[in-house]
Amino acid sequence: MFAERFVTDQDLSSKLKRAGVWRRLGAVLIDMTAIAVVLQVCALVLFPLSHGHIQFADGVYAISCRKLDAIPPGVAIPADLKPNRIVDCTNAVFGLPSARMLRVAQVTQEGPFTKEIHIDSMLDAEGTPIKGLSLGLFLLPLLLAWRAMFDINAGTPGRRICRSRLASADGSAVTNAAVRRRYGLLILIASPALIWPVVVSFLDIAALPASLLLGLTLASYCPLLIVGLAAWRQVYTRTDAWYDRFAATAVYCLDRSEASVEPPPPLADGPVRVQRSYLVRHWRGELSLAASYWVNGALLGVIATLAIAVATSLVVQQGFDAQPVPALVLICVIWLCISLFTLWQTVGIWRSATRYRDAGDSAWGGIAKIMVALGVGITLWHFFTQGLPQIAGIAEIVAGDSALGPHQFRVLASGELLEFTGGIKFGVAKELEGFLSAMPEVKTVRLDSTGGRIREAQAMSDLIKARGLSTMVEKQCLSACTIVFLGGKDRVILSDARLGFHQPSYRGITSAERSRTIAIEEERLQKLGLTRAFAERANSAEPNSMWFPDHAELLREHVATEVLPAHATAAAATAKTVRTIAVDAGTAADRGQAAAPPWPRPTVSVPLPPDLVQRLQSSKPPGRFPSPVTGLK
């Protein structure tokens, strides 16, 4: 369309002047922004899928940093760098991470100036130093390839918006050979700046002296800087840059007032009507306003909304935490379809309304535009309040659920006790299954968790229930952890332990989805043996609060089958079941003591005189020699 409106295949008129520096710089920035947006969208998808091994640290983002006390293991720094500032920073867009970096910096104050020398290292989603792939490596190569590809035709989007075009120096249409010469020379000059980031990313050069690294970095970008400054001067004076002179090209303005383009000759046989599809006719606004608004806007909008609602509910009901990667892809595809369909609807109705108003009836055309604007606003509101939080929540699961904290399994009491601590993340149930398969003597699973993913907790509960194991809580078991606890055949808590219940929640949940999810959780608790009243009370607390029932209610509702004293001794526990022995042995191990196996029962009994203890207490101890170390007897 740009070429049809402003240029033809004829030579550009000599009246066109060369584009100035701001016009050309603006075109470059627009093209670079377009490529950066594409790379950033790719990073938002690939960061969680690759567990942080593919990142993009450029573009527009919100950054959050936390200070570290020491350099994490695995990070090499130059010997002459004395770091006094270590931060772990995460780049995110609307809560979705796109990069995570560790910055080790040496900050010094020299008079009024602050000097900083820093080394950046890539971290994965868990914060472990890695040698990953930064999509920023492709920014400059893609920019050059992008401009070369579009300049062969009608110009890049940046040139179109800024109303300029690359042409031959004599004003004729540019040739493919001239474009290749122009950008081939630019790639040759920029090659050090293209190669050096690759070397930094994939080779271990961090141990080199900081001064050498700084010198190599400046040397790699120096040719590009010199060429850019020289080109700035030439373009500012509206003369051809040196690379344009080499390729015999020039960049012209395409303002209407300055363009002198001969109109195309009239067609001899009259206009040829092109048969377009229904979708294209709506997009171009060629349909009537009634058809565009009521059929394509209202009717198709209702059908599409129902289809998308069904697809979204399937993602939620099937449990996005069960298969997070397919769920993330599916929900991104859903919102992409919503965006494309809304764009198609809006543009078609808007153009049809414009034609309707131009025909003389401005009232209905204006009303249609107002309704379309309201529809777009509602769609954006749903995206930012539901879609984007849901995408961020699923991306957190794929990235490892770092917000839930680490988790750990420990084997205690000679394999009779398995302890789980930490957050219940995706994949924890499979880890539990592996431990239980390797522990044929296990009898008890001890829990200490603040909760996590409900579906994983249910899978853990099913594993414990299928093996007839007991569960035990010494400190706390909150939220989804209670589902795991209820899977035990015998459920024991210590007197100072707490069980906490509240409503389930996830990012982007609507009020209707919350009601449906609460009903599902109440049914789940009743299937685990609890009364309906307790299940309703357990789901009455808001997601940001917690309900802690007392021990009497836990026993009455059969949530717990036994409450042991907080400091039960092993001697007292020996009178209990084998399960209790294993629990107390694990408690001793927690205090740093070795859990000794029970003594075998004596096979021979020897009677002792009743006055033996009194005689031993009244008799004097034999003489002792002084200790050579302490001097005491």
C-alpha positions as CSV (number, residue, x, y, z in Angstrom):
1,M,0.0,0.0,0.0
2,F,2.9,2.3,0.8
3,A,4.4,1.9,-2.6
4,E,1.0,2.4,-4.3
5,R,0.4,5.7,-2.6
6,F,3.8,7.3,-2.7
7,V,6.0,5.7,-5.3
8,T,5.8,3.7,-8.5
9,D,8.2,1.7,-10.5
10,Q,9.2,4.9,-12.3
11,D,12.2,6.9,-11.2
12,L,11.8,9.1,-8.2
13,S,11.6,12.8,-9.0
14,S,14.6,14.9,-8.7
15,K,12.6,17.2,-6.5
16,L,12.7,14.6,-3.6
17,K,15.4,15.6,-1.1
18,R,17.5,13.3,1.0
19,A,16.1,12.3,4.4
20,G,17.6,14.0,7.4
21,V,19.2,12.5,10.5
22,W,16.2,12.5,12.8
23,R,14.0,10.9,10.1
24,R,16.5,8.2,9.5
25,L,17.3,7.7,13.2
26,G,13.6,7.4,14.0
27,A,13.2,4.7,11.3
28,V,16.0,2.7,12.8
29,L,14.6,3.0,16.3
30,I,11.1,1.8,15.1
31,D,12.6,-1.2,13.3
32,M,14.8,-2.0,16.3
33,T,11.8,-1.7,18.6
34,A,9.8,-4.1,16.4
35,I,12.5,-6.7,16.5
36,A,13.0,-6.3,20.3
37,V,9.3,-6.8,20.9
38,V,9.4,-10.1,18.9
39,L,12.5,-11.3,20.8
40,Q,10.9,-10.3,24.1
41,V,7.7,-12.2,23.4
42,C,9.9,-15.2,22.4
43,A,11.7,-14.9,25.7
44,L,8.5,-14.7,27.8
45,V,7.6,-18.1,26.3
46,L,11.0,-19.7,26.2
47,F,12.2,-18.6,29.6
48,P,9.9,-20.9,31.6
49,L,10.0,-23.7,28.9
50,S,13.8,-23.8,29.1
51,H,13.9,-23.3,32.8
52,G,15.7,-20.0,32.3
53,H,18.3,-21.2,29.8
54,I,17.0,-18.9,27.1
55,Q,16.6,-15.2,28.1
56,F,16.3,-11.7,26.7
57,A,17.7,-9.0,29.0
58,D,16.9,-6.1,26.7
59,G,13.7,-4.4,25.7
60,V,11.1,-2.9,28.0
61,Y,10.7,-4.6,31.4
62,A,10.3,-4.2,35.2
63,I,13.4,-5.2,37.2
64,S,13.4,-6.4,40.7
65,C,16.7,-7.0,42.5
66,R,17.8,-8.5,45.8
67,K,21.1,-8.1,47.4
68,L,23.3,-11.1,48.1
69,D,26.0,-11.4,50.8
70,A,28.3,-13.6,48.8
71,I,29.0,-14.7,45.2
72,P,27.2,-17.9,44.4
73,P,29.4,-20.9,43.6
74,G,30.2,-21.4,40.0
75,V,30.7,-17.7,39.2
76,A,34.2,-16.7,38.1
77,I,35.4,-13.1,38.4
78,P,38.7,-11.4,37.5
79,A,41.3,-11.6,40.3
80,D,41.7,-7.8,40.3
81,L,38.0,-7.2,40.8
82,K,37.1,-6.4,44.4
83,P,33.3,-6.7,44.5
84,N,31.3,-4.7,47.1
85,R,27.9,-5.0,45.5
86,I,26.3,-8.3,44.5
87,V,22.7,-8.4,43.3
88,D,20.4,-11.0,41.8
89,C,18.0,-9.2,39.3
90,T,15.0,-10.6,37.5
91,N,13.5,-8.8,34.4
92,A,9.8,-9.3,34.0
93,V,7.0,-8.0,31.8
94,F,3.6,-8.0,33.6
95,G,4.9,-10.5,36.1
96,L,6.3,-12.9,33.4
97,P,10.1,-13.3,33.7
98,S,12.2,-12.9,30.6
99,A,15.7,-12.8,32.1
100,R,17.6,-13.3,35.4
101,M,21.1,-12.0,35.9
102,L,23.7,-11.8,38.6
103,R,25.7,-8.6,38.7
104,V,29.0,-8.5,40.6
105,A,30.2,-4.9,40.8
106,Q,33.0,-2.9,42.2
107,V,31.7,0.6,43.0
108,T,34.2,3.3,44.0
109,Q,33.9,7.0,44.6
110,E,36.5,9.3,43.0
111,G,35.6,12.8,44.1
112,P,32.2,13.8,42.6
113,F,32.3,10.8,40.2
114,T,31.1,7.3,40.9
115,K,32.9,4.5,39.1
116,E,31.4,1.1,38.6
117,I,33.0,-2.0,37.1
118,H,30.7,-5.0,36.9
119,I,30.5,-8.5,35.6
120,D,27.1,-9.9,34.6
121,S,26.4,-13.7,34.8
122,M,23.2,-15.4,33.6
123,L,21.1,-17.3,36.2
124,D,18.5,-19.9,35.5
125,A,15.0,-19.8,37.0
126,E,16.3,-21.2,40.3
127,G,19.1,-18.8,40.5
128,T,21.9,-21.1,39.6
129,P,24.7,-19.7,37.4
130,I,24.5,-21.1,33.8
131,K,25.9,-20.6,30.3
132,G,22.6,-20.0,28.6
133,L,21.5,-18.4,25.3
134,S,20.7,-14.7,25.3
135,L,18.3,-13.7,22.5
136,G,20.0,-10.3,22.6
137,L,22.7,-11.8,20.5
138,F,20.3,-11.8,17.6
139,L,19.2,-8.1,17.9
140,L,21.8,-6.5,15.7
141,P,22.0,-9.3,13.1
142,L,18.2,-9.4,12.8
143,L,18.1,-5.6,12.5
144,L,20.5,-5.7,9.5
145,A,18.7,-8.6,7.9
146,W,15.3,-7.0,8.5
147,R,16.3,-3.7,6.8
148,A,18.0,-5.5,3.9
149,M,15.0,-7.6,3.2
150,F,12.5,-4.8,3.4
151,D,14.7,-2.2,1.6
152,I,14.6,-4.5,-1.5
153,N,10.9,-3.9,-1.7
154,A,8.9,-1.0,-0.4
155,G,11.0,-0.2,2.7
156,T,11.0,-1.2,6.4
157,P,8.1,-0.4,8.7
158,G,10.3,2.3,10.2
159,R,11.0,3.9,6.8
160,R,7.3,3.8,6.0
161,I,6.2,5.4,9.2
162,C,8.9,8.1,8.8
163,R,8.1,8.5,5.1
164,S,11.4,7.7,3.6
165,R,12.8,5.1,1.2
166,L,16.1,3.7,0.1
167,A,16.7,4.3,-3.6
168,S,19.6,4.5,-6.1
169,A,21.7,7.7,-5.9
170,D,20.2,8.9,-9.2
171,G,16.7,8.6,-7.9
172,S,15.8,5.3,-9.6
173,A,14.5,2.2,-7.9
174,V,17.2,0.5,-5.9
175,T,18.5,-2.8,-7.2
176,N,19.1,-6.0,-5.3
177,A,22.8,-5.8,-5.9
178,A,23.0,-2.3,-4.5
179,V,21.2,-3.4,-1.3
180,R,23.5,-6.4,-0.9
181,R,26.6,-4.1,-1.3
182,R,25.3,-1.6,1.2
183,Y,24.4,-4.1,4.0
184,G,27.3,-6.4,3.2
185,L,29.7,-3.5,4.1
186,L,27.7,-2.7,7.2
187,I,27.9,-6.3,8.4
188,L,31.6,-6.3,7.8
189,I,32.1,-3.2,9.9
190,A,29.8,-4.5,12.6
191,S,31.4,-8.0,12.7
192,P,33.5,-7.3,15.8
193,A,30.4,-6.1,17.7
194,L,28.5,-9.2,16.4
195,I,31.2,-11.7,17.4
196,W,32.2,-10.4,20.8
197,P,28.9,-11.0,22.6
198,V,29.0,-14.6,21.3
199,V,32.5,-15.0,22.8
200,V,31.4,-13.6,26.1
201,S,28.3,-15.8,26.3
202,F,29.8,-19.1,25.4
203,L,33.5,-19.0,26.4
204,D,34.9,-18.8,30.0
205,I,36.7,-15.5,29.9
206,A,35.4,-14.0,33.2
207,A,38.7,-15.0,34.8
208,L,40.6,-12.5,32.6
209,P,41.7,-9.2,34.2
210,A,39.0,-6.7,34.3
211,S,41.0,-4.1,32.5
212,L,41.6,-6.5,29.6
213,L,37.9,-7.4,29.4
214,L,37.0,-3.7,29.3
215,G,39.6,-3.1,26.6
216,L,38.3,-5.9,24.4
217,T,34.8,-4.8,24.8
218,L,35.6,-1.2,23.8
219,A,37.7,-2.5,20.8
220,S,34.9,-4.6,19.5
221,Y,32.4,-1.8,19.5
222,C,34.9,1.0,18.5
223,P,34.6,0.5,14.6
224,L,30.8,0.6,14.8
225,L,31.0,3.7,17.0
226,I,33.4,5.5,14.6
227,V,31.3,4.6,11.6
228,G,28.1,5.7,13.3
229,L,29.5,9.1,14.2
230,A,30.8,9.6,10.7
231,A,27.5,8.6,9.2
232,W,25.7,11.0,11.6
233,R,27.7,13.9,10.4
234,Q,27.1,13.1,6.8
235,V,23.4,12.5,7.2
236,Y,23.1,15.7,9.4
237,T,24.4,17.8,6.5
238,R,22.1,15.9,4.1
239,T,24.9,14.3,2.1
240,D,25.1,10.6,1.4
241,A,26.8,8.5,4.1
242,W,30.0,6.7,3.1
243,Y,28.3,3.3,2.9
244,D,25.6,4.8,0.7
245,R,28.3,6.2,-1.6
246,F,30.0,2.8,-1.7
247,A,26.7,1.1,-2.8
248,A,25.5,4.1,-4.9
249,T,22.3,4.4,-2.8
250,A,20.5,7.2,-1.1
251,V,17.6,7.7,1.4
252,Y,14.9,10.1,0.2
253,C,12.0,11.8,1.8
254,L,8.5,10.8,0.6
255,D,6.5,13.8,1.8
256,R,3.3,14.4,-0.3
257,S,4.2,18.0,-0.9
258,E,7.6,17.1,-2.3
259,A,6.7,14.0,-4.2
260,S,6.1,14.3,-8.0
261,V,4.9,10.9,-9.1
262,E,3.3,10.5,-12.5
263,P,-0.1,8.8,-12.2
264,P,-0.5,5.4,-13.8
265,P,-2.1,5.3,-17.2
266,P,-5.9,4.5,-17.3
267,L,-6.9,1.0,-18.0
268,A,-8.2,0.4,-21.5
269,D,-10.9,-2.2,-20.6
270,G,-12.2,-0.6,-17.4
271,P,-11.6,-1.7,-13.8
272,V,-11.2,-5.4,-13.1
273,R,-13.2,-6.4,-10.1
274,V,-11.2,-8.7,-7.8
275,Q,-13.3,-11.4,-6.1
276,R,-12.2,-11.2,-2.4
277,S,-13.1,-13.6,0.4
278,Y,-15.6,-12.8,3.1
279,L,-12.9,-12.2,5.7
280,V,-11.0,-9.8,3.5
281,R,-14.2,-7.9,2.6
282,H,-15.0,-7.4,6.3
283,W,-11.4,-6.4,7.0
284,R,-11.5,-3.7,4.3
285,G,-14.9,-2.4,5.4
286,E,-16.6,-3.4,2.2
287,L,-19.5,-5.1,4.0
288,S,-22.6,-3.2,5.1
289,L,-22.5,-1.8,8.6
290,A,-25.4,-4.1,9.7
291,A,-23.5,-7.2,8.4
292,S,-20.2,-6.1,10.0
293,Y,-21.7,-5.1,13.4
294,W,-24.5,-7.6,14.0
295,V,-23.2,-10.7,12.1
296,N,-19.4,-10.4,12.4
297,G,-19.4,-8.4,15.6
298,A,-22.3,-9.7,17.7
299,L,-23.1,-13.1,16.4
300,L,-19.6,-14.4,15.7
301,G,-18.5,-12.7,18.9
302,V,-20.9,-14.7,21.0
303,I,-19.9,-17.9,19.2
304,A,-16.2,-17.2,19.6
305,T,-16.7,-16.3,23.3
306,L,-18.5,-19.6,24.0
307,A,-15.8,-21.6,22.3
308,I,-13.0,-19.7,24.1
309,A,-14.8,-20.1,27.4
310,V,-15.1,-23.9,26.9
311,A,-11.4,-24.1,26.0
312,T,-10.3,-22.0,29.0
313,S,-12.5,-24.0,31.4
314,L,-11.0,-27.2,30.1
315,V,-7.5,-25.9,30.9
316,V,-8.6,-25.0,34.5
317,Q,-10.7,-28.1,35.2
318,Q,-8.1,-30.5,33.8
319,G,-5.6,-28.9,36.1
320,F,-2.9,-26.7,34.5
321,D,-0.5,-27.8,37.2
322,A,-0.7,-31.4,36.0
323,Q,0.7,-30.6,32.5
324,P,1.9,-27.0,32.8
325,V,3.9,-26.8,29.5
326,P,0.9,-27.8,27.3
327,A,-1.3,-25.6,29.4
328,L,1.0,-22.6,28.9
329,V,1.1,-23.1,25.2
330,L,-2.7,-23.6,25.0
331,I,-3.6,-20.5,27.0
332,C,-1.1,-18.4,25.0
333,V,-2.7,-19.7,21.8
334,I,-6.2,-18.9,23.2
335,W,-5.3,-15.3,23.9
336,L,-3.5,-15.0,20.6
337,C,-6.7,-16.1,18.8
338,I,-8.7,-13.6,21.0
339,S,-6.4,-10.8,19.9
340,L,-6.5,-11.6,16.2
341,F,-10.2,-12.1,16.2
342,T,-10.8,-8.9,18.1
343,L,-8.5,-7.0,15.7
344,W,-10.3,-8.4,12.7
345,Q,-13.7,-7.5,14.2
346,T,-12.7,-4.0,15.3
347,V,-10.9,-2.9,12.1
348,G,-13.7,-4.2,9.8
349,I,-16.5,-2.6,11.8
350,W,-14.6,0.7,12.2
351,R,-13.9,0.9,8.5
352,S,-17.5,0.0,7.6
353,A,-18.8,2.6,10.1
354,T,-16.5,5.2,8.5
355,R,-18.0,4.4,5.0
356,Y,-21.4,4.6,6.5
357,R,-20.8,8.1,8.0
358,D,-19.2,9.3,4.7
359,A,-22.4,8.2,3.0
360,G,-24.4,10.8,5.0
361,D,-25.6,9.0,8.1
362,S,-23.2,9.9,10.9
363,A,-25.3,8.8,13.9
364,W,-25.3,5.0,13.6
365,G,-21.7,5.0,12.3
366,G,-20.6,7.0,15.4
367,I,-22.6,4.7,17.8
368,A,-21.0,1.6,16.2
369,K,-17.5,3.1,16.7
370,I,-18.3,3.8,20.4
371,M,-19.6,0.3,21.0
372,V,-16.5,-1.2,19.3
373,A,-14.2,1.0,21.5
374,L,-16.1,-0.3,24.6
375,G,-15.7,-3.9,23.4
376,V,-11.9,-3.4,22.9
377,G,-11.7,-1.9,26.4
378,I,-13.5,-4.9,28.0
379,T,-11.3,-7.3,26.1
380,L,-8.2,-5.5,27.4
381,W,-9.6,-5.4,30.9
382,H,-10.2,-9.2,30.8
383,F,-6.7,-9.8,29.5
384,F,-4.9,-7.7,32.2
385,T,-7.1,-9.0,35.1
386,Q,-7.4,-12.7,34.0
387,G,-5.4,-13.7,31.0
388,L,-2.1,-12.2,31.9
389,P,-2.2,-13.4,35.6
390,Q,-3.1,-16.9,34.4
391,I,-0.2,-16.9,32.0
392,A,2.1,-15.7,34.7
393,G,0.9,-18.3,37.1
394,I,1.4,-21.2,34.7
395,A,4.8,-19.8,33.7
396,E,5.8,-19.9,37.4
397,I,4.9,-23.6,37.5
398,V,7.0,-24.3,34.4
399,A,9.9,-22.2,35.7
400,G,10.0,-24.3,39.0
401,D,7.7,-22.4,41.4
402,S,10.6,-20.6,43.1
403,A,8.0,-18.6,45.2
404,L,7.1,-21.8,47.0
405,G,10.7,-22.3,48.2
406,P,12.9,-25.4,48.0
407,H,11.7,-28.8,49.1
408,Q,13.5,-31.8,50.5
409,F,13.0,-35.5,51.2
410,R,14.9,-37.2,54.1
411,V,15.1,-40.9,55.0
412,L,15.2,-41.4,58.7
413,A,14.9,-44.2,61.3
414,S,16.6,-46.9,59.2
415,G,14.2,-46.4,56.3
416,E,11.0,-46.5,58.4
417,L,10.4,-42.8,58.3
418,L,10.3,-40.4,55.2
419,E,10.3,-36.7,55.9
420,F,9.1,-34.1,53.4
421,T,9.7,-30.4,54.0
422,G,9.1,-27.3,51.8
423,G,6.7,-26.3,49.0
424,I,4.6,-28.8,47.1
425,K,5.7,-28.1,43.5
426,F,5.0,-29.7,40.2
427,G,6.9,-33.0,40.1
428,V,7.0,-33.6,43.9
429,A,4.6,-36.5,43.7
430,K,6.8,-38.3,41.2
431,E,9.8,-37.8,43.6
432,L,7.7,-39.2,46.5
433,E,6.8,-42.3,44.4
434,G,10.5,-42.9,43.7
435,F,11.3,-42.7,47.4
436,L,8.5,-45.0,48.4
437,S,9.4,-47.5,45.8
438,A,13.0,-47.6,47.1
439,M,11.9,-47.9,50.8
440,P,10.0,-51.2,51.4
441,E,10.2,-50.7,55.2
442,V,8.7,-47.2,55.3
443,K,5.8,-46.8,57.7
444,T,5.4,-43.1,58.3
445,V,5.6,-39.9,56.2
446,R,6.4,-36.8,58.3
447,L,5.2,-33.4,56.8
448,D,6.4,-29.9,57.4
449,S,5.0,-27.7,54.5
450,T,3.2,-24.4,53.9
451,G,1.4,-25.9,50.9
452,G,1.6,-25.6,47.2
453,R,-0.1,-27.2,44.2
454,I,-3.4,-28.9,45.0
455,R,-3.1,-31.5,42.2
456,E,0.4,-32.6,43.3
457,A,-0.8,-32.8,46.9
458,Q,-3.7,-35.0,45.9
459,A,-1.3,-37.3,44.0
460,M,1.0,-37.5,47.1
461,S,-2.1,-38.3,49.2
462,D,-3.1,-41.1,46.9
463,L,0.4,-42.6,47.0
464,I,0.4,-42.6,50.8
465,K,-3.2,-44.0,51.0
466,A,-2.4,-46.8,48.5
467,R,0.5,-48.0,50.6
468,G,-1.4,-47.8,53.9
469,L,1.2,-45.4,55.4
470,S,0.8,-43.2,58.4
471,T,1.3,-39.4,58.3
472,M,2.7,-37.2,61.1
473,V,3.1,-33.4,61.7
474,E,5.4,-32.0,64.3
475,K,5.4,-28.3,63.3
476,Q,2.9,-27.2,60.7
477,C,1.0,-28.5,57.7
478,L,-0.8,-25.7,55.9
479,S,-3.1,-25.3,52.8
480,A,-2.5,-28.1,50.2
481,C,-0.3,-30.0,52.7
482,T,-3.4,-31.0,54.7
483,I,-4.5,-33.0,51.6
484,V,-1.3,-35.0,51.9
485,F,-1.8,-35.4,55.6
486,L,-5.3,-36.8,55.2
487,G,-4.0,-39.6,53.0
488,G,-2.5,-41.3,56.0
489,K,-4.1,-44.4,57.6
490,D,-3.1,-43.1,61.1
491,R,-2.7,-39.4,61.3
492,V,-0.6,-38.1,64.2
493,I,0.2,-34.6,65.3
494,L,2.2,-33.3,68.2
495,S,0.5,-31.0,70.8
496,D,2.2,-27.9,69.4
497,A,1.6,-28.7,65.7
498,R,-0.8,-26.7,63.5
499,L,-3.0,-27.7,60.6
500,G,-4.2,-24.8,58.5
501,F,-7.0,-24.6,55.9
502,H,-8.2,-21.9,53.5
503,Q,-9.8,-21.4,50.1
504,P,-7.9,-22.6,47.0
505,S,-6.7,-19.8,44.6
506,Y,-4.6,-19.2,41.6
507,R,-3.7,-16.1,39.5
508,G,-6.5,-14.7,37.4
509,I,-9.3,-16.7,39.0
510,T,-12.8,-15.2,38.5
511,S,-15.6,-15.3,41.1
512,A,-17.4,-18.0,39.2
513,E,-14.3,-20.1,38.9
514,R,-13.6,-19.6,42.6
515,S,-17.0,-20.8,43.6
516,R,-16.6,-23.9,41.4
517,T,-13.1,-24.6,42.7
518,I,-14.3,-24.3,46.4
519,A,-17.1,-26.8,45.6
520,I,-14.6,-29.2,44.2
521,E,-12.3,-28.8,47.3
522,E,-15.3,-29.4,49.6
523,E,-16.1,-32.6,47.8
524,R,-12.5,-33.6,47.9
525,L,-12.4,-33.2,51.7
526,Q,-15.6,-35.2,52.2
527,K,-14.2,-38.0,50.1
528,L,-11.2,-38.1,52.5
529,G,-13.6,-38.8,55.4
530,L,-14.4,-35.3,56.7
531,T,-17.9,-34.0,57.4
532,R,-19.6,-31.5,55.2
533,A,-19.7,-28.9,57.9
534,F,-15.9,-29.2,58.5
535,A,-15.2,-29.1,54.7
536,E,-17.3,-25.9,54.4
537,R,-15.5,-24.3,57.4
538,A,-12.1,-25.3,56.0
539,N,-12.9,-23.4,52.7
540,S,-14.4,-20.4,54.4
541,A,-11.1,-18.7,55.1
542,E,-9.9,-16.3,52.4
543,P,-6.8,-17.3,50.3
544,N,-4.7,-14.7,52.2
545,S,-5.7,-15.9,55.6
546,M,-5.7,-19.3,57.4
547,W,-8.1,-21.2,59.7
548,F,-6.4,-23.3,62.4
549,P,-8.8,-25.7,64.1
550,D,-8.0,-26.8,67.6
551,H,-6.8,-30.3,68.4
552,A,-10.1,-31.3,70.0
553,E,-12.0,-30.5,66.7
554,L,-9.3,-32.2,64.7
555,L,-9.8,-35.4,66.7
556,R,-13.6,-35.1,66.7
557,E,-13.7,-34.7,62.9
558,H,-11.2,-37.5,62.5
559,V,-8.7,-35.2,60.7
560,A,-6.1,-36.4,63.2
561,T,-6.3,-39.8,64.9
562,E,-3.9,-39.1,67.7
563,V,-2.2,-36.1,69.5
564,L,1.1,-36.9,71.1
565,P,2.9,-34.7,73.6
566,A,5.3,-32.2,72.0
567,H,8.3,-33.8,73.8
568,A,7.4,-37.4,73.8
569,T,10.4,-39.6,74.7
570,A,11.5,-42.7,73.0
571,A,10.8,-44.7,76.2
572,A,7.2,-43.5,76.3
573,A,6.9,-44.2,72.6
574,T,8.0,-47.8,73.0
575,A,4.6,-48.6,74.5
576,K,3.0,-47.3,71.3
577,T,2.9,-48.9,67.9
578,V,5.8,-49.4,65.6
579,R,4.7,-46.3,63.8
580,T,5.2,-44.2,67.0
581,I,8.7,-45.7,67.5
582,A,9.7,-44.6,64.0
583,V,8.3,-41.1,64.6
584,D,10.3,-40.7,67.9
585,A,13.4,-42.0,66.3
586,G,13.0,-39.4,63.6
587,T,12.6,-36.7,66.3
588,A,15.8,-37.8,68.0
589,A,17.6,-37.5,64.6
590,D,16.3,-34.0,64.3
591,R,17.9,-33.1,67.6
592,G,21.3,-34.3,66.2
593,Q,21.1,-37.7,68.0
594,A,21.5,-41.0,66.4
595,A,18.3,-43.1,66.3
596,A,19.4,-46.4,67.9
597,P,17.5,-49.6,67.1
598,P,15.5,-51.1,69.9
599,W,17.3,-53.5,72.2
600,P,16.5,-57.2,71.7
601,R,14.4,-58.7,74.5
602,P,16.5,-60.7,77.0
603,T,16.3,-64.5,76.7
604,V,17.6,-65.2,80.3
605,S,16.4,-63.5,83.4
606,V,18.6,-63.2,86.5
607,P,17.0,-62.4,89.9
608,L,18.6,-59.5,91.8
609,P,18.7,-59.2,95.6
610,P,16.3,-56.5,96.8
611,D,19.0,-54.7,98.9
612,L,21.5,-54.6,96.1
613,V,20.9,-50.9,95.2
614,Q,21.2,-49.8,98.9
615,R,24.5,-51.6,99.4
616,L,25.9,-50.1,96.2
617,Q,24.9,-46.6,97.2
618,S,26.4,-46.9,100.8
619,S,29.7,-48.4,99.7
620,K,32.7,-46.1,99.1
621,P,34.1,-46.0,95.6
622,P,37.6,-47.4,95.2
623,G,40.6,-45.1,95.1
624,R,41.3,-43.5,91.8
625,F,44.5,-42.1,90.3
626,P,44.5,-38.4,89.4
627,S,43.9,-37.7,85.7
628,P,47.1,-36.6,83.8
629,V,45.0,-34.1,81.9
630,T,42.7,-32.5,84.5
631,G,44.3,-33.6,87.7
632,L,40.9,-34.8,89.0
633,K,40.2,-38.1,90.5
